[in-house]
Amino acid sequence: GKGGKTRGATAVCGLAEAARAGRAGTMSALFDMPSLVVVLVLFICTCTYLRSMKTTLFAQDSPNSFLRGCWKASRVGERLSPYMSIVCVVMALHLVFF
């Protein structure tokens, strides 16, 4: 019944709390080096994926600096795709086992 679902959700939350307790306090992802790498790689992968779906989404000569940054990130993802995939696998292993 409902008790099983509640206990399962509590156990999952408890595991998440325990995982967070082992990390470096309440540091922002921008000041924690492994988290910063995760955010940058996810940003590059997301921009590359979005540009592959709609090529006109990001323009190199866009007046919006954020869209220019997204264009640059998508180019990095396109040109370094084998290295980006290796970085993604290493990050996943690091997050799971460390």
C-alpha positions in Angstrom: 0.0 0.0 0.0 1.0 3.6 0.7 3.4 2.6 3.5 5.8 0.8 1.1 5.9 3.8 -1.2 6.6 6.2 1.7 9.3 4.0 3.1 11.0 3.7 -0.3 10.9 7.5 -0.9 12.3 8.1 2.6 15.1 5.6 2.0 16.0 7.3 -1.3 16.0 10.7 0.4 18.1 9.3 3.2 20.7 8.0 0.7 20.7 11.4 -1.0 21.3 13.1 2.3 24.1 10.7 3.2 25.7 11.3 -0.2 25.5 15.1 0.3 26.9 14.9 3.8 30.1 13.3 2.5 30.7 16.1 0.1 32.3 19.5 0.8 29.5 21.2 2.8 27.2 23.6 1.0 29.6 24.8 -1.6 28.1 26.1 -4.9 28.7 24.1 -8.1 30.7 27.0 -9.4 33.3 26.8 -6.7 33.7 23.1 -6.4 36.0 21.9 -9.2 34.4 18.5 -10.0 30.9 20.1 -10.0 32.2 22.9 -12.3 33.5 20.3 -14.8 30.1 18.5 -14.7 28.3 21.8 -15.4 30.6 22.8 -18.2 30.5 19.3 -19.9 26.7 19.2 -19.6 26.4 22.7 -21.1 28.7 21.8 -24.0 26.7 18.5 -24.7 23.4 20.3 -24.4 24.4 23.1 -26.9 25.8 20.5 -29.3 22.6 18.5 -29.1 20.3 21.5 -29.6 22.4 22.7 -32.5 22.2 19.3 -34.2 18.4 19.4 -33.8 18.0 23.0 -35.1 21.0 24.4 -36.9 19.7 28.0 -37.0 19.2 28.2 -33.2 22.7 29.5 -32.5 24.5 31.9 -34.8 28.1 32.9 -34.8 27.3 36.5 -35.5 24.4 36.8 -33.1 24.1 40.1 -31.2 23.2 38.1 -28.1 26.4 37.1 -26.2 24.8 34.2 -24.5 23.8 32.7 -27.9 27.3 33.3 -29.2 28.6 31.4 -26.2 26.2 28.6 -26.9 27.4 28.5 -30.5 31.0 28.3 -29.3 30.2 25.5 -26.9 28.4 23.6 -29.7 31.4 23.9 -31.9 33.7 22.6 -29.1 31.2 19.6 -28.7 31.3 18.9 -32.5 35.0 19.1 -33.0 36.0 17.3 -29.8 33.2 14.8 -29.7 35.4 11.7 -29.1 37.2 13.5 -26.2 33.9 14.8 -24.8 32.4 11.3 -24.8 35.5 10.1 -22.9 35.1 12.9 -20.4 31.4 12.1 -19.9 32.2 8.4 -19.2 35.0 9.4 -16.7 32.7 11.9 -15.0 29.9 9.2 -14.7 32.3 6.7 -13.2 33.7 9.4 -10.8 30.2 10.4 -9.7 29.1 6.7 -9.2 32.2 5.4 -7.4 33.7 8.4 -5.6 
